[in-house]
Amino acid sequence: MTVAPPRVTPELVAHYDRPGPRYTSYPTAIEFNASFTADAYGKRLADADARALTPLSVYTHIPFCAERCNFCACHVIASPLGARVTEPYLAHLFREIELVAGALPHRRTVAQYHWGGGTPTYLSVPEIHALLDQFERFFTFAPGAEIAIEVDPRVTTAEQLRALRSRGFNRLSLGVQDLNPETQESIGRVQPPAVTAATIEEAQRLGFRGINIDLIYGLPHQRLASFGATLDSVIALSPDRLAIYSFAFLPWLKGNQKRLGEEVLPVGDAKIALLLLAREKLLGAGYRAIGMDHFAKPDDELSVALDQGRLKRNFMGYSVQDAPDMIGLGVSAIGQVSGAYVQNHKKLSDYYADLDAGRLPVERGYALSADDRLRSDVIQSLMCAFTVDTAALENRYGVSFRRYFAPELRDLSALAAEGMAEITPERISVTPLGQLFVRNLAMCFDRYLAAAQQSAKPRFSRTV
């Protein structure tokens, strides 16, 4: 089955291809500030503890990689030293788990648990067991909990997968990015297709579900023919989900990206053509478009949650779990607790120092206002469901949507005139064309964006 992609003109791309947030949070992380302290976090945890019947979501950051890929924008510590860096890190992470658990004596049930990085399988099998032992001393997984990990097939062994599965991990996300050898060489991540296939085959044999593959479009030397071949090979592996991310080229923020040749990056029309090709192939193969950049099989939990209006979005990506309070553990980790965002120290030495002193290792955070919460709901609805039920928001917040958002609706009307959205008194609906530009639609409701865009160097990736 061939699915015709939305018609995208060069003029449309040129006009709307601008720096903008991905909205894993609203307000975005650039609004976080140091006035939100460990004491403020402690008060939010105490408030969260009072809601003991609601399960938690927990993210744990393992920052280490043997080497840093040239495209990477994650918080990574590249080191070949293995246990010499993981042993002190785990000792401090264990202390953080204990401190957070101490602030949550009545709230220890976890519905969503996620290891990210870095490369979480940088940890040895004994270290994997030790970290899970410590976590399970203080927290209990809810029945049906989503327990997920991000893995690099190049360094993940069958023994590690067996250990993870034996401890309850049930979801796996594999970094692939592209299978084209020229692109792999350029980004410093040579990953033969057979290695990826072997990891998926073993994960499927062990009973992992919701197996996801990450691809990135906009990388060096990507062309329609080569990216099409990557897509065909990945579809043949039959993952349950795929995430097709836009490459965020920010060399002024991520020094490792300076090793990439900007002249070989597909941009503008060439870049969005890669996304359109991915949509055409994945939809034609029976996958469904989920939110901004995900695709899933019709029977996958993401598809079911989309149909039931339960799809959520947080710092771990799209989620099906109803766990609005998210605890972030580990260096640089971000959480969302009781109406506030909180981020741990990004420098390992600062993270260690606070924990050695018995303090929660908070670097910065942000407490949401009533206006932030309303706008966050609007943006989350756009990013997750491609629709906003304005009448429901009026009832929830006691406002007139049209009066409250009069300037925003004028901006949105310009995109609607381009065929990206339909606006009625009761609803905003994103069209198939608008789904490609949903970040631009969400930007209409971002009251902080104008100030953020005054920076000499953009702080966000481009929307196309």
N, C-alpha and C positions, 0 to 999 in steps of 0.2 A: 504493500500500500504506500503510495506517495502522498505526502502531506504538503500542500503548497504553503510556503512561508509567507508571512506578511510582507507587503510591498514596502521596501525601505529605499528612499531616494538618497542620492549623495547630498542633496541640499538639506534633507532632514538630519542626516548624520552630522554634517558640518555645523548645523545650528545648535544641536542638542548635545554634542560630544564635548562635555566640560567636566572639570573636577567636581566630584560629589561623593557623599558618604555612601557606605553600603548598608548602614542602619542596622547593624547587629545590636545597637542600642540607640535610644534617643533620650536625652541629648547624647551626642557622640562623645567618645573618649577624650577629645581635645578640650572638652568643657570640664573635665575632672580637675580638681585643684587640691593643694596641700592643706587647705583649711579643714578638710574632712579628715579627721585623725583616727587613731586606733581607739580612742575613747568613744568617738562617735560611732564607730563600727560596733563596739561592744554594746552600746545602747540599742542599735538596730538588731543585733543578735538576740538581746533580751526580749525585744518586742516580738521577734520571730518565734522565740521559744514559747511565747504565750499561745501561739496557734499550733498546738501540739498535734492536732489531727491531720494537718496538711503535710504531705511528704516533701522532702527536699530534693533539689538537684545539686550535684557536686561535680565540679571540674577540678582535675589535678594536672598541673603542668610539669612535665619532665623536659627540661630545656636542652638536653645534651644531644649532639650529633657528632659523628666521627669527623665530618667536614661539612661546611656550609655550601649549599647550592647557590649558584649565581643569581637565581631569580627570587630567592626566599625573602619574605617580608615578615617572618615570624620572629618571636623572641627566642633566639638560639644561642647556645654556647658550644662552639665547635671545639672538640677536644678528643685526642686519641687515647686518653689516659684511663678510660674505663673506671674501675672501682676506685681509683684514687680521687676521682671527682664525684662519683655517685655515693660513696660511703658517707662523706660529710653532708651531702645534700639530703640524703634520706634521713639521717639523724635529725636534721633541722625540720624536715617535712613531718616526721613523726611527732615532733614537739608541737608543730602548728596544728596538726590533727587533734592532739590532746587539748590544746588551748581552746580551739573552736568548739570541741565537744563539751568542754567545761562550761561554755557560755550557752549551751543548748541541752540542759539536763533532761528536758521533756520532749525534745524534738530530734529524734535520731533515725527516723525512717527515711530511706532514700529511694526515690523512684527513677532517677536518672543519674548515672555515674559515668564519667568520661575521662579517659587519659588522653592528653594531647601533648604537643611539643613544638619544637624538638622532635626527637624520635623516642617514644616511650619504650620501644623494644631495644634501646640502648641498655636498658637494665637486664642483668642476667636473670636466669630462672630463679635462683635463690632470692634475689632482690625483689622480683615480682611477688613471690610468695610473702616475703617479709613486709612489703608495703601493704598488701591485702590483709595480712594478719593484723597489722596495726590499725588499719581502717575499720576492720570488723570487730575490733575490741570495743569500739565506741559507737558504731553505726550499724544499722540493720537494713538489708535490702527488702523493699516491698515486694510482694508477689507480682511477678510479671515485670520487674524493673528492667529498664534498658541499661545494660552495662557494656560500654563501648570503648574502643581504643583505635587510635590512628597508628598505622604501621607503614614502614618503608620495606617493601618486599626484598630489597637488596640485602638487608641485615636481619630480617626476621626469620627465625628458624622454625622448623616443625615442632621442636621441643618447646619453644616459647609459646606457640599457638596451643599446644596441648595443655601447657600449664595454665594459660589464660582461660581456656574453655573449662578446665577442671575446677576453676575458681568462680565460675558463673558468668564470665564474659560471653556475651551473645551477639554482639555487633562488631563489625570490623570495617574500617575505612582505609583503603590503600591509596597512597600517593603514587600516581603514574605520570601525570602532566602531559606527556606526549611519547609516542613510540618511535618517532622519526629519528634515526641515528644522528643526523646533522643537528637537529634541535637539541637532542640530549647532550651532545658534545659541547654545544654552545652554553647550555645552562649548567654544565658541570654535574650532570646526573645521568650517567650511562646505566641504563636499566633494560637488559634484554627482555623481549616479550615473554620468553620461556620462564623467566624468574617470576614475573607477575602472574602468569598462568598457574605455576606450581603453587604459589601462595593461595590463590583463590581456590584451586582444587582441594588443597588440604583443609582450608577453612570450611568449605562446603561439606567435606567428608566428616569434619568434627561437629557440624551442626550449627555453625554460626549463621545467623539470619540477617537480613537487611545489609548484606555486603555491598559496600559502596566503593566506587572508583572515582578519584579526583582527576580531572583533566583541566588544563589551562589553555585558553586561546589568547593569542597576542604575543606568543613567545618568538624568539629569533628563528628565522628561516621557515616559519610555518606558512604553508601554501595550501590552497584548497585540495590539491591532489594528495599531498602528504598527510594533512589532517584528516581527510576523508579515509585514508588507509588506516590511520590510528583508530578512528571511530568504528570502522568495520571490524577491526581486530578486537576491540574492546566489547562491542556488541556480541561478538561470537563467544566471549567469555561468560556472557549472560549474568552480569551482576544484577542485584536487586535494585540498586540505585546508582545514579551518576551525578556528580556535581561538576558543572562546566563553568569554571571561574574565569573572569576577565583578569588578565595580567595587570597588576598594579605596578607600573614602572615609576619609581620614586627614588632615583639614585641620590638625590640630595638628602634623603632621610635614611636610605638603606645603602650603605657604602659598597656592599658586595655586588650590587646591581651595576656599579660602574664598570664591572668586567664585561658587561654585555655591550654589543655593538648596536647603538640606537638605530643606525642606518639599516639594519636587517630586521627591525621589528615591524610587523604589519600594523598599520594604524588606520583610523578612519574607516573608509569603505572596505578596505582589505580586511580589517579586523572584524567588523561586524559580519562580513561575508562568512567568516569562520563559524561564528555563532549561529547564523542562519543555516549553515550546512549541518551543524550539530543538531539543531532542532529538527530539521527535515529528516535526518537519518534516524534519530532516536524516536521521534513520533511515528515514523514509518515502521520502526521495529516493534511498536506496541507500547513504548514507554509513555508516561504522562508527564506533562510539564508541571512542576511543583514549585510554587513561589518564583523567586527571581532567577535561580540558577541551578535548580535541582530537577532531576527526572527520576521517575520510579515506575516499576511495574504496577499494573492495576491492582494487584492483590497485596502490594507492599503496605506497611503500616502508614507511610506518608500519604499514599493515595487514599486510604480509608479515612485518615484524619482530615484530609482536604475535603472529602465528600461530606463529612460529619461536622465541618466547621470547627475542628479541634486543633488545627495546625498552629504551632507556636514558633517563634523565632527568638533566639538568645545568642549569647556569645559562643555557644557550641554549635550554632547553625539551626536548621529546622528541627523541630521536636514534636513528638506526639504526647508527651507526658504533661500532666497537669501538676507542675511543681514550680510555682512562680518564684519562690525564694531559691536562689542559686548561690552556693558557697564556692568560692575560688580558693584553691590550695596550691601553694608552690610559688616560686619566684615569678613575678609579673602577672600572676593569675588575677582575673577580674570576676567579681561576684555581683549579685544583685539581691539585696536583702532589705525587706521592709521599706520599700520605696526609695532605696538609695543604691548607687553603684559604689563599689569599693575595689581598689586595685592594690595588690601587694607591690613591694619594692621590686624594681627592675634590675638593680645591681645585686649580685649575689652577696657581696660583702655587707650591704645594708640589710638584706633579708636575714643573713646569719646573725648580725649584731642585735637586731630587735628580738629575735627568738632566744638568743643567749641571755638577754635581759628579761625574758619572760613576758615580752610584749607581742601582741598581734602585729605582724610585719606590714603595716599599712603605709603606703606612700601617698596616696591621694584618693579622692572619691567625689561623689556628687549626690546631694539630696534633692530629689525631684519635687518641684512645686505642683500645685493642682493643674496649672497650665501645661507643664511638662507631661503629666500623666495623660491628659486629654490628647495632646499632640502625639504622644507615643502610641496611644491606642489607634489613632487615625493611621499613622505610618505603619504600624504592625499589620493592620487590616489590609492595607495596600500591598505590603510585601508578602503576606501569607495567603490572602484569599482573593486578591485582585478586585476587591470590592469594599466599600465602606457603607455600613448601614447607619446613615446619619440620624434617622429617627431613634434608633437604639442608643446612640451616643447622647442625644438630647435628653432622653429619659435618665441615662446614667449620671450625667454631669449637670443637669438642670440648666442648659444653655440653649439658645437658638443657634443651630449650626450655621445658618446662612448669615446671621448678624456677627457671630463670633469670628467666623472665618471669611468675612467679606473680601479682604484684600487677597487672601490665599485662593479663594474661588475665582477671582478675576485672573490670577496667574494660571490657575488650572484650566480656565476656559480657553486660553491660548493653545494649550496642548490638546484640549478636546477638539478644537477647530482643526487640528492636524490629524484627527482620527484616533487619538490615543486613549480617550476616555469619553464616557457618556455621563452627563450630570442631570439628575432629576431631583425633585424636592426631597425624596426619601433615600436616595442612594447615589453613590459614585461607583461606576463600573469601569474597570480597565479593559480595553479591547485587546485582541491578539497583538496588534501593533504596539499598543501601550505597554504590554508586558516586556517588550525589549527595552523600553525606556522607563521602567517603573521607578528607578532611582530618581529620575527627573520629576516624575509625578510626586513622589514623596518629598522632594526638596521644596515643593511649594508650601509645605506646612512646617518647615524648619525655621524657627524664629532666630536661631543662632547663626545661620549659614552666611548671611551677608557679612557679618563681622569676620568669620573664619576665612572668607574669600579675599579679605584685604591683605593676607600674607603675600610677601613677594614670591615665595615658592609655594605652590599648592600643597596642601596637607592631605588631600584625598586623591584617589585614583580617578581616572576619567570614566565617565558613565558608559561609554561605548568601548 
